[in-house]
Amino acid sequence: MVSIAIMNAKGGVGKSTLTMAIAETLSAYHGKTVLLIDADGQMSLSLMLMSVKRLNALRDENRSITAWLKQSVLGDHTVDWRSYIVDKVSDVDDASSLFLMPGDMDLTLTERAVSEAHRAAQLRLQVRLFLEEAKQCVDVVLVDCAPGISVVTECWLRECQWHLVPIKPDILAVSGMEYLKRFRQRDERLGFAAHLGVVINMKQVRSQTDELMHELLNGNSELRCFKSAVPSIPHIQKAALFVAEGRSFQNKYPGEAGAAIRSVTAEILTRLSA
């Protein structure tokens, strides 16, 4: 099993949409069993993968990342993380091997409670145990982290094996990368996920500015930019809207959009195998 935290310090870079697309490609094209963790209080990933009705029902059943943290970290109870995982997520018919720990808008409040109770060490322990046990169950764990360095986000970044950075080809997104780099170097003894690379995301088609920024980013070998950039086109935007009746992978990610997503996913697997 491999664990990947997907995060940029800056929001608005298409992080959740990219996470979903990579997971669906890993399942549909590569036969991988993927566990997704929605660790962003915005719950974007969960809303992309299931209906609001089902998500609300799961919240009422206390099946979410917040419920897991309350029990295992704040409550000091021995709980089975599997009871907080749901299957049959995604509206892609071909992607049948995806599982999800749903998000919760109360995550920010729970983080505050963890900090006030001085339970950060217990939080990191539970994240570590979770990832160790998940090795026995799935091929890949993808963690959709919130932007900024919150208590929960820091734990995933320090305990996951790899860190993947989606980035828009603009100055602000690059600034977010620099912030993250400084944070990583601040206290190296605590450990940190290895840098898997940077995915240029939401690139405006036929934009000279985006093209120039893309070339600039590619020229920085430390970033390890992926060969393909994911374009900002209507097909990608529509992919973020859950469709109850389901659809094929080709229908959800047609043409240039699908080609870019498949290329990025294939290169992720190549880098991991190396």
Buried (B, 14 or more C-beta within 10 A) or exposed (E): BBBBBBBBBBBEBBBBBBBBBBBBBBBBBBEBBBBBBBBBBBBBBBBBBBEEEBBEEBBEEBBBBBBBBBBBBBEEEEBEBEEBBBEEBBBBBBBEBBBBBBBBEBBBEBBEBBEEEEBBEBBBBBBEEBBEEBEEBBBBBBBBBBBBBBBBBBBBBBBBBBBBBBBBBBEEBBEBBEBBBEBBEEEEEEEBBEBBBBBBBBBBEEEEEBBEBBEEBBEEEEBEBBEBBBBBBEBBEEBBEBEEEBBEBEBBBBEBBBBBBBBBBBBBBEBEEE
